[in-house]
Amino acid sequence: MKRNKKVTLGIVLALLVVAGISLVIFTQLRTPSTNEAANSTMSSQSSTQESSLPSSSSASSESSQESTEDSEPPEENPYEGTFELPIENASGYASIDLPIKEQADEDAETQETLSPGEAFQILQEDGDWWEVDYEGNQGWVEHRYAFINLPDVIPSAAYDNTNTYSSHYRSSGIDIPEVTNTSLYDSKTYNERLGEEEFIVPVLYTTAKKIYEAQSQALEYDETLLIYETFRPHSAQEKVYEQLSELADENDTVKAGADTPPWELFWFIDEGVSNHQEGFAIDVSLAQIEEQDTEFYGDYSVDVVKDYTEYQMPTPMHELSSDSTVFTSPVTAIDPGAWREAQLRPEMNQPALVLQEYFVNAGMTPLASEWWHFNDLEARDQVEDHESDGDFTLQETRNSEP
């Protein structure tokens, strides 16, 4: 009896154990583990975050769009004024001993006197005066006695001052000893305003305005002035004169071309002070524009000539002989209208005549002995009481963005 009770009790206990185990297994199957729940939660949050952020391709697209917008060139903004760029912050030079006044008044106290050739930065214009900065000081100068650097205000033109690195001077096609293919003076430097190396090409302020007018006409026909030289130091001119004189004494061909009536040697290179030293002359040719690029200087844009083809002219530049003459006989260089009565030589071809037209329309006068040379007689009259002797060289600019 007792044995049956024990057996029955054992069976009951075994059934309870089995039931308990089954319950635990069932619970585990129905309820995720803590790790699984956490993973599920993290997965859900990650999915939510990803849906609220741009996809990698979308972000890349927006970045590319921003980059494209950043790389877009600025809008063109040509300067509307006397030149292609403002005179403000351009480089100027004293052509004579130039007084700096406290005010824009000739009766004002003189602060200092600039030496001929000394550079300054132009700050502003007031009537006949420029306010300038010289070595950190400010004052006023009469601008009729001052040079302005052409590339600073007319960057569109082509500049090639061969006399600073390999002179073209010849006479009747014959090399001039110690002159041809030599550097006669140094006048090229880094131009901060333009952001590149450029020739220093100074002229009187009045003359610069006329040169810009000539360039404006040329640009209308997809042409450009090719400016070889404006100011020339007197020392360089003296050297050319002396060497050409000696050559003419020794060589009959050179003598016949450069020093035979009706022409004389001084018509091609003067021993004394010339219009180049005084700042109202230019040696220039004409070229067809092959390529232009828009350049930005400060807030302003200019279409700058990058490539060109010079037209075939009556002679190469700086051929010092009667082959380069414009008229059949000499014409006074100080009468603005005398050349109109002169007879043109048949060798004056169409490009040379077009170049002449541009400068005559701008108010300058052709020189009878050189197809490339033009004078500004108005500027000459303005400085006749204080003319530059050109006894200096120009090797620096003092300028900045306009």
C-alpha positions, 0 to 999 in steps of 0.5 A, a space after each residue: 500500500 505504501 509502495 503504491 503511494 510512493 509510485 503514484 507520488 513519483 509519477 506526479 512529480 515527474 509530470 510536474 517537472 515535464 510541465 515546467 520545462 515545457 512552459 519555459 521552452 514555450 515562453 522562450 519561443 514566444 518572447 524575443 531575447 533582450 539582445 534581439 529586442 535591442 537589435 530590433 530597436 537599433 535597426 528601427 532607429 537606424 532606418 528612421 535616421 537614414 530616411 531623414 538624411 539625404 542618400 550618398 548620391 543625393 549629397 554628392 549631387 548637391 555638393 557637385 551643384 555647389 561646386 559648379 555654382 562656386 566655379 561659375 565666372 563672375 559677371 562681366 562688368 566693363 568700366 565706364 570711364 576715361 579708360 578701360 580701368 579707373 586711374 585710381 590705384 594706377 602707377 604714375 611717374 614724375 616727368 620733371 621735378 614735380 612739386 607735391 602740394 598739400 592741396 589741389 592748388 598751385 599756391 598751396 604749400 609744397 610738401 616735397 618734390 619728386 625727382 624725374 622718373 620717380 613713381 607714385 600711386 594715383 589715388 584720385 583726380 580733382 580737376 587738373 590735379 591727382 592726389 597721389 601716394 608716394 612712400 606712404 605719404 599723400 599729396 597733390 600733383 599737376 597731372 599735365 606734368 605726369 606720366 601714367 602707365 598705359 597697361 594699368 589703364 588700357 590692358 586690352 592692347 598688345 605691348 612689345 617694347 623690343 628695345 628693352 630686350 632685343 632692339 629692332 633698330 636697323 638702317 636700310 636693313 643693315 644691323 647697327 653695331 651695339 644696337 641691333 638685337 641688344 637690350 637698350 634699357 630695362 623697363 619691365 617688371 611684375 605688375 601687381 595691378 595686372 597680376 603678371 610681368 608687363 612692360 612699363 609704357 608711360 606717356 603724359 596723361 593727355 596723350 594716354 587718353 588719345 591712345 585709348 581712343 585709337 585703341 577703341 577704334 581698332 577694337 571695333 574692327 577686331 584689331 588692336 594697337 601693337 605698342 612698341 614704345 612710348 617713353 625712351 630714356 635719353 641715354 638709349 637714344 643717344 647710343 642709337 644716334 651715335 652708332 648710326 652716325 658712325 655706321 653712315 660714315 662707313 657704309 654708303 648704303 646706310 648713308 644713302 638711306 638715312 642721311 641723304 636729301 631731302 632727309 637727314 639723320 635727325 629725322 630718324 633718330 634725334 641726338 637731342 631730347 626728342 618727343 619720346 623723352 617728353 612723353 607725348 610720342 608713341 611708336 606703334 603698329 597694327 594687328 589683327 586679333 586672333 584671340 581675346 579673353 575676359 580678365 578681371 581686375 578688381 571689380 572690372 572686366 576687360 577683354 584682353 588681347 591674348 594672340 594677334 597677327 601683326 599686319 604687313 607694314 611698309 617696313 619692319 618696326 624701327 627701320 631708320 631710313 627713307 624706306 620708312 617715310 610717310 611722305 615724299 618730303 619732310 613735313 614740320 612736326 610741330 604743326 598739327 595740320 601741315 601733314 595734310 598738304 603733303 604727298 603720300 609715298 606709294 609704299 604707304 599700304 592699307 594697314 599703315 593708312 588705317 593705323 594713321 586714320 585711327 590716331 588722326 581721329 584720336 587727335 594725334 599727328 603723324 611723323 613724316 619720317 616714320 609710319 609708326 610714330 605719332 605725336 600729341 601736340 596738345 600735350 606738347 603745348 601743355 608742358 612746353 614750359 617744363 619739358 622732360 629731358 628723359 634723363 632717367 629710366 623707369 623700372 618699378 610700378 606702384 599700383 594695385 587693383 582698381 
